[in-house]
């Protein structure tokens, strides 16, 4: 029945679109289009009709209201939400800004494929550069709320995404991405990404995207994810909030993975905590505030992680490399970390650098269940062991099992750190000292769980 309903919806949408474009035509050159009647310009009753009519480079203003649509964009455009504030005759009821919600009949359906494994993606807004294009399209989205409630996806597929950029560049600014959670409820499906930028893999495409000043919350798996070897992202000034303590899924606030690079600056990230002792043996997965996993940083192009505030998470800031890649060359500077969460014998470091060639400078870590900063030699990257050639200096740690865990690697150093209320200022190896109220006799290893593993 659902398949039939979707087929009917698609047929009716195509017929309506054909009639509308036939009446109004495709805009010959870039101009201003309006969805609604709040501004002057070529006016359309639905966002997807304006997109279909727009020439590359056009600007589409979207009037206040709720739009139950699923959008696919394949050319360079600017989408700007219009606030009701200041509009003459603005209604006192209804949203003051545009809200994009799933279609009321049939919900969301697949409109893209994941570059890493080919799995189906159902994105509320899919920004996709067509195959064979000479350059990535460039799309700016601002002042729009994307709400995934009532998406009607009840299984683990297709993957639910709020805003998806595939091999495409642009800016996501002052948006809200919320409720990207499956209709069946929060569960173990590795689905539900609020904002997802992906490029590279076999496609060879690229994406240069800025994600800024946005509110991201109530997601199922990840808040902001940037992924793939062609991706360069600037993630700045966002507010990212997870579900809090949950026994069903390990969430990540911000993930940079599988070759992506760029910077993560000035964000606030909180409430990513996975609590499920039944899934823990000598290792246990955990939620992360900022997760760097097999990123593409190099000696010539470091990943900058600076000025962020992370609270009430397990692995607050973690750089983790495995046998498939490396998470090296991170500059972790002037971040504030509070309240890393423990579960049983699993203690979580404020900053865990399970990679090589990192710097951690002028960070503040309060109330860490594990160490303040860990030069972690317990991972095995594709190039070998970790915990090497890392410098930790001028950080402040107050309340932790150790100010700095120095690992067992080579070429690393720690100096000029200010440490209060710890069992050890600096502790060799990868385990917290035994005894006292801040540590257990043996420190078991917590590992992050990224979207793609």
C-alpha positions as CSV (number, residue, x, y, z in Angstrom):
1,X,0.0,0.0,0.0
2,X,2.8,2.4,0.9
3,X,4.5,1.8,-2.5
4,X,1.2,2.5,-4.3
5,X,0.7,5.7,-2.3
6,X,4.2,6.9,-3.1
7,X,3.8,6.1,-6.8
8,X,0.5,8.0,-6.9
9,X,2.2,11.0,-5.2
10,X,5.1,11.0,-7.6
11,X,2.8,10.8,-10.6
12,X,0.7,13.7,-9.3
13,X,3.8,15.8,-8.4
14,X,5.2,15.3,-11.9
15,X,1.9,16.2,-13.6
16,X,1.6,19.3,-11.4
17,X,5.2,20.3,-12.0
18,X,4.7,19.9,-15.8
19,X,1.6,22.1,-15.8
20,X,3.3,24.8,-13.6
21,X,6.6,24.9,-15.5
22,X,4.6,24.9,-18.7
23,X,2.7,28.0,-17.5
24,X,5.6,29.9,-16.1
25,X,8.6,28.4,-17.9
26,X,12.2,27.9,-16.8
27,X,13.9,31.2,-15.8
28,X,16.2,32.1,-18.7
29,X,18.9,33.8,-16.5
30,X,19.6,34.2,-12.8
31,X,17.0,36.2,-11.0
32,X,15.0,36.4,-7.8
33,X,12.2,33.9,-7.2
34,X,9.8,33.8,-4.3
35,X,8.0,31.0,-2.6
36,X,4.8,32.6,-1.3
37,X,3.7,36.2,-1.6
38,X,5.8,38.0,1.0
39,X,8.3,39.6,-1.6
40,X,8.3,40.9,-5.1
41,X,9.5,38.6,-7.8
42,X,8.4,35.5,-9.7
43,X,6.1,33.8,-7.2
44,X,5.6,30.1,-6.7
45,X,3.4,28.1,-4.2
46,X,6.0,25.4,-3.5
47,X,9.7,25.3,-3.0
48,X,10.3,22.4,-5.4
49,X,8.5,24.3,-8.2
50,X,10.7,27.3,-7.7
51,X,13.8,25.1,-7.8
52,X,12.6,23.5,-11.1
53,X,12.0,26.9,-12.7
54,X,15.2,28.6,-11.5
55,X,18.2,29.1,-13.7
56,X,21.7,28.5,-12.1
57,X,22.8,31.3,-9.8
58,X,19.2,32.4,-8.9
59,X,18.1,33.3,-5.4
60,X,14.9,31.8,-4.0
61,X,13.3,33.6,-1.1
62,X,11.0,31.4,1.0
63,X,8.2,33.1,2.9
64,X,7.2,32.1,6.4
65,X,5.2,28.9,6.6
66,X,5.5,25.1,6.9
67,X,6.4,23.3,3.6
68,X,5.8,19.6,3.5
69,X,8.3,18.8,0.7
70,X,11.4,16.8,-0.1
71,X,13.8,18.7,-2.2
72,X,16.6,17.8,-4.6
73,X,18.9,20.5,-5.9
74,X,21.3,19.9,-8.8
75,X,22.4,23.4,-9.8
76,X,23.9,26.4,-8.0
77,X,21.2,28.3,-6.1
78,X,20.7,30.4,-3.0
79,X,17.8,29.6,-0.7
80,X,17.0,32.2,1.9
81,X,14.2,32.0,4.5
82,X,12.3,35.2,5.1
83,X,11.4,36.1,8.6
84,X,7.9,37.4,9.4
85,X,9.4,40.1,11.6
86,X,9.0,43.3,9.7
87,X,6.7,42.0,7.0
88,X,3.5,44.1,6.7
89,X,0.4,42.2,7.5
90,X,2.3,39.3,9.0
91,X,0.1,36.7,10.6
92,X,0.3,36.3,14.3
93,X,-0.2,32.5,14.0
94,X,2.0,30.0,12.4
95,X,5.8,29.9,12.1
96,X,7.7,33.2,11.8
97,X,10.2,31.5,9.5
98,X,10.0,28.8,6.9
99,X,10.0,25.2,8.1
100,X,10.6,22.3,5.7
101,X,8.9,19.1,7.0
102,X,8.4,15.6,5.4
103,X,5.5,15.1,2.9
104,X,2.4,14.3,4.8
105,X,1.5,11.4,2.4
106,X,4.2,8.7,2.2
107,X,6.8,10.5,4.2
108,X,10.4,10.7,3.0
109,X,11.8,8.4,0.2
110,X,15.2,7.6,-1.2
111,X,16.6,10.5,-3.3
112,X,20.4,9.8,-3.2
113,X,22.9,7.0,-2.6
114,X,25.8,7.0,-0.1
115,X,29.2,7.3,-1.8
116,X,30.9,5.0,0.7
117,X,28.7,1.9,0.4
118,X,25.9,2.7,-2.1
119,X,23.1,2.5,0.6
120,X,20.0,4.5,-0.1
121,X,19.6,8.0,1.5
122,X,16.4,9.8,2.1
123,X,17.4,13.5,2.5
124,X,15.0,16.3,3.3
125,X,17.2,18.5,1.2
126,X,19.6,16.7,-1.1
127,X,22.2,19.0,-2.8
128,X,23.9,16.8,-5.5
129,X,26.3,17.7,-8.2
130,X,25.3,15.8,-11.3
131,X,27.7,13.1,-12.6
132,X,30.0,14.5,-15.3
133,X,29.8,18.1,-14.2
134,X,33.0,20.1,-14.7
135,X,32.8,21.6,-11.2
136,X,30.8,21.1,-8.0
137,X,27.6,23.1,-7.8
138,X,27.4,25.8,-5.1
139,X,24.3,26.1,-2.9
140,X,23.7,28.4,0.0
141,X,20.9,27.6,2.5
142,X,20.1,30.1,5.3
143,X,17.4,31.0,7.8
144,X,15.4,27.8,7.3
145,X,14.4,25.1,9.7
146,X,14.5,21.5,8.5
147,X,12.4,19.3,10.7
148,X,12.4,15.5,10.3
149,X,9.5,14.7,12.5
150,X,6.8,12.5,10.9
151,X,9.3,11.1,8.3
152,X,7.5,7.7,8.3
153,X,10.8,5.8,8.0
154,X,10.4,2.9,10.3
155,X,13.3,0.5,9.4
156,X,17.1,1.0,9.2
157,X,16.8,2.1,5.6
158,X,16.8,4.4,3.7
159,X,19.2,6.5,5.8
160,X,17.5,9.5,7.2
161,X,19.3,12.8,6.5
162,X,18.2,16.4,7.2
163,X,20.5,18.3,4.8
164,X,22.9,16.3,2.5
165,X,25.6,17.8,0.3
166,X,27.1,15.3,-2.2
167,X,30.1,16.4,-4.2
168,X,28.7,19.9,-3.8
169,X,30.0,23.1,-2.3
170,X,28.3,26.0,-0.5
171,X,27.2,27.4,2.8
172,X,24.7,26.3,5.5
173,X,24.1,29.3,7.7
174,X,21.6,30.1,10.5
175,X,19.6,26.9,9.9
176,X,17.9,24.6,12.3
177,X,18.2,20.8,11.7
178,X,16.1,18.9,14.2
179,X,14.2,15.6,14.7
180,X,16.2,13.5,12.3
181,X,15.1,10.4,14.2
182,X,13.4,7.4,12.7
183,X,9.7,7.1,13.0
184,X,10.2,3.8,15.0
185,X,12.0,5.8,17.6
186,X,15.6,6.1,18.8
187,X,17.3,2.8,18.2
188,X,20.5,1.0,17.1
189,X,20.1,1.9,13.4
190,X,23.1,3.9,12.3
191,X,20.8,6.4,10.6
192,X,19.6,9.9,11.4
193,X,22.2,12.6,10.5
194,X,21.1,16.2,10.8
195,X,23.7,17.7,8.4
196,X,25.9,15.5,6.2
197,X,28.5,16.6,3.7
198,X,30.2,13.9,1.6
199,X,32.5,13.7,-1.4
200,X,35.3,11.7,-2.9
201,X,35.4,7.9,-2.8
202,X,35.1,6.4,-6.3
203,X,33.2,9.4,-7.5
204,X,36.3,11.6,-7.4
205,X,34.1,14.6,-6.5
206,X,34.9,17.4,-4.1
207,X,33.0,19.5,-1.6
208,X,34.0,22.8,0.1
209,X,31.3,23.6,2.6
210,X,30.9,26.1,5.5
211,X,28.5,25.1,8.2
212,X,28.0,27.9,10.6
213,X,25.7,29.6,13.3
214,X,23.2,26.7,13.2
215,X,21.2,24.8,15.8
216,X,21.3,21.0,15.5
217,X,19.5,18.8,17.9
218,X,17.3,15.7,18.4
219,X,19.3,13.6,15.9
220,X,19.5,9.9,16.0
221,X,23.2,9.2,15.2
222,X,25.2,12.3,14.3
223,X,24.7,16.1,14.5
224,X,27.1,17.3,11.8
225,X,29.1,14.8,9.7
226,X,31.7,15.7,7.1
227,X,33.2,12.7,5.2
228,X,35.3,11.7,2.3
229,X,38.6,12.5,0.7
230,X,37.3,15.4,-1.4
231,X,35.7,17.2,1.5
232,X,37.0,20.4,3.1
233,X,34.7,21.8,5.8
234,X,34.6,24.8,8.0
235,X,32.4,24.1,11.0
236,X,32.0,27.1,13.2
237,X,29.6,28.7,15.7
238,X,27.1,25.9,15.8
239,X,25.1,24.6,18.8
240,X,24.9,20.7,18.7
241,X,22.9,18.8,21.3
242,X,22.5,15.0,21.5
243,X,19.8,12.9,23.2
244,X,21.7,12.6,26.5
245,X,22.2,9.3,28.2
246,X,20.8,6.5,26.0
247,X,21.3,2.7,26.0
248,X,20.5,2.2,22.3
249,X,22.9,4.2,20.2
250,X,26.4,5.9,20.4
251,X,25.9,9.4,19.1
252,X,28.5,11.9,17.9
253,X,28.0,15.6,17.9
254,X,30.5,16.5,15.1
255,X,32.3,13.9,13.0
256,X,35.2,14.4,10.6
257,X,36.0,11.2,8.8
258,X,37.5,9.1,6.0
259,X,39.7,11.8,4.5
260,X,37.7,14.9,5.2
261,X,39.7,17.9,6.5
262,X,39.2,21.6,7.4
263,X,38.5,23.2,10.8
264,X,36.1,22.8,13.8
265,X,36.0,26.1,15.6
266,X,33.8,27.9,18.2
267,X,31.1,25.2,18.4
268,X,29.1,24.2,21.5
269,X,28.5,20.4,21.8
270,X,26.7,18.5,24.5
271,X,24.8,15.4,25.6
272,X,26.3,12.6,23.5
273,X,26.4,9.7,26.0
274,X,26.0,5.9,25.3
275,X,25.2,3.8,28.3
276,X,24.8,0.1,27.6
277,X,26.9,-2.2,29.8
278,X,25.6,-5.3,28.0
279,X,27.7,-4.2,24.9
280,X,30.9,-3.9,26.9
281,X,33.7,-6.4,27.5
282,X,37.3,-5.3,27.7
283,X,36.3,-2.6,25.2
284,X,33.2,-0.4,25.0
285,X,32.0,2.0,22.4
286,X,31.0,5.5,23.5
287,X,29.5,8.7,22.3
288,X,31.7,11.6,21.2
289,X,31.5,15.4,21.2
290,X,34.0,16.0,18.4
291,X,35.2,12.8,16.6
292,X,38.1,12.8,14.2
293,X,38.2,9.4,12.6
294,X,40.7,8.5,9.8
295,X,40.7,12.2,8.7
296,X,42.7,13.6,5.8
297,X,44.9,16.0,7.7
298,X,48.6,16.0,6.7
299,X,51.8,17.7,7.8
300,X,51.1,20.4,5.2
301,X,47.4,20.7,6.1
302,X,46.5,20.2,9.8
303,X,43.0,19.9,11.1
304,X,42.2,22.8,13.5
305,X,40.0,22.1,16.5
306,X,39.8,25.3,18.5
307,X,37.6,27.4,20.8
308,X,34.9,24.7,21.2
309,X,32.9,24.0,24.4
310,X,32.1,20.4,25.0
311,X,30.2,19.1,28.0
312,X,28.4,16.0,29.3
313,X,29.9,13.6,26.7
314,X,32.0,10.5,27.0
315,X,34.9,11.1,24.5
316,X,34.7,14.9,24.5
317,X,37.4,15.4,21.8
318,X,38.9,12.3,20.2
319,X,41.2,11.7,17.3
320,X,41.1,8.1,16.4
321,X,42.9,6.2,13.7
322,X,42.5,2.5,12.8
323,X,43.8,0.0,10.3
324,X,42.0,1.8,7.4
325,X,43.6,5.2,7.8
326,X,45.1,7.8,10.1
327,X,43.8,10.6,12.3
328,X,47.1,12.5,12.6
329,X,48.1,16.2,12.6
330,X,45.4,17.8,14.7
331,X,45.9,21.2,16.4
332,X,43.7,21.1,19.5
333,X,43.7,24.6,20.9
334,X,41.8,26.7,23.5
335,X,38.9,24.3,23.9
336,X,36.8,24.0,27.1
337,X,35.8,20.4,28.2
338,X,33.6,19.7,31.2
339,X,32.0,16.6,32.7
340,X,33.2,13.6,30.6
341,X,31.0,10.7,31.6
342,X,32.2,7.3,33.1
343,X,30.3,4.0,33.1
344,X,31.6,1.3,35.4
345,X,35.3,0.7,34.8
346,X,35.3,2.8,31.6
347,X,36.8,6.2,32.2
348,X,36.7,8.8,29.5
349,X,39.5,11.3,28.8
350,X,38.8,15.0,28.2
351,X,41.0,15.0,25.1
352,X,42.0,11.6,23.7
353,X,44.7,11.8,20.9
354,X,44.9,8.2,19.7
355,X,47.0,9.2,16.6
356,X,50.3,10.9,15.9
357,X,51.8,14.3,15.3
358,X,49.3,16.3,17.3
359,X,49.4,19.4,19.5
360,X,47.2,20.2,22.4
361,X,47.7,23.7,23.7
362,X,45.8,26.1,26.1
363,X,42.8,23.8,26.6
364,X,40.8,23.7,29.8
365,X,39.5,20.4,31.1
366,X,37.3,20.2,34.3
367,X,35.8,17.2,36.0
368,X,37.1,14.4,33.7
369,X,36.3,10.8,34.6
370,X,39.6,9.8,33.0
371,X,42.6,11.9,32.3
372,X,42.6,15.5,31.3
373,X,44.6,14.9,28.1
374,X,45.7,11.5,26.8
375,X,48.6,10.9,24.4
376,X,47.1,7.6,23.5
377,X,49.3,4.8,22.2
378,X,46.7,2.1,22.3
379,X,45.4,2.5,18.7
380,X,46.9,0.9,15.5
381,X,46.7,3.1,12.4
382,X,47.3,2.0,8.9
383,X,50.9,3.4,9.3
384,X,51.6,1.8,12.6
385,X,51.2,2.5,16.3
386,X,49.9,5.8,17.9
387,X,51.0,8.1,20.7
388,X,54.0,9.5,18.9
389,X,55.4,13.0,18.2
390,X,52.6,14.8,20.1
391,X,53.1,17.9,22.2
392,X,50.9,18.8,25.2
393,X,51.6,22.2,26.7
394,X,50.0,25.1,28.6
395,X,46.7,23.3,29.3
396,X,44.7,23.5,32.6
397,X,43.2,20.4,34.1
398,X,41.1,20.5,37.3
399,X,39.8,17.1,38.7
400,X,40.9,14.1,36.7
401,X,42.7,10.8,37.4
402,X,45.8,12.2,35.8
403,X,46.5,15.6,34.3
404,X,48.2,14.0,31.3
405,X,48.5,10.3,30.3
406,X,51.7,10.2,28.3
407,X,51.3,6.8,26.6
408,X,54.2,4.7,25.6
409,X,55.1,6.2,22.2
410,X,58.2,8.1,21.2
411,X,58.9,11.8,20.4
412,X,56.1,13.2,22.5
413,X,56.4,15.8,25.3
414,X,54.3,17.5,27.9
415,X,55.2,20.7,29.7
416,X,53.9,23.9,31.4
417,X,50.5,22.4,32.1
418,X,48.6,23.7,35.2
419,X,47.0,20.8,37.1
420,X,44.8,20.7,40.2
421,X,43.0,18.0,42.2
422,X,44.4,14.9,40.4
423,X,46.0,11.7,41.5
424,X,49.0,12.2,39.2
425,X,50.2,15.3,37.4
426,X,51.5,13.1,34.6
427,X,51.2,9.4,34.3
428,X,53.2,7.1,32.0
429,X,51.3,4.6,29.9
430,X,47.6,4.5,28.9
431,X,46.0,3.6,32.3
432,X,45.0,5.9,35.1
433,X,46.7,5.4,38.4
434,X,45.0,3.0,40.8
435,X,43.5,4.0,44.2
436,X,41.7,7.1,45.3
437,X,38.2,8.2,44.5
438,X,38.9,9.4,40.9
439,X,40.1,6.2,39.3
440,X,39.7,2.4,39.1
441,X,42.5,-0.2,39.5
442,X,42.4,-1.0,35.8
443,X,41.3,1.4,33.0
444,X,39.3,-0.3,30.3
445,X,39.4,1.2,26.8
446,X,36.5,3.1,25.4
447,X,36.3,3.5,21.6
448,X,34.3,5.9,19.5
449,X,31.7,4.6,17.0
450,X,31.6,6.7,13.9
451,X,28.8,6.7,11.3
452,X,30.7,4.6,8.8
453,X,32.0,1.3,10.4
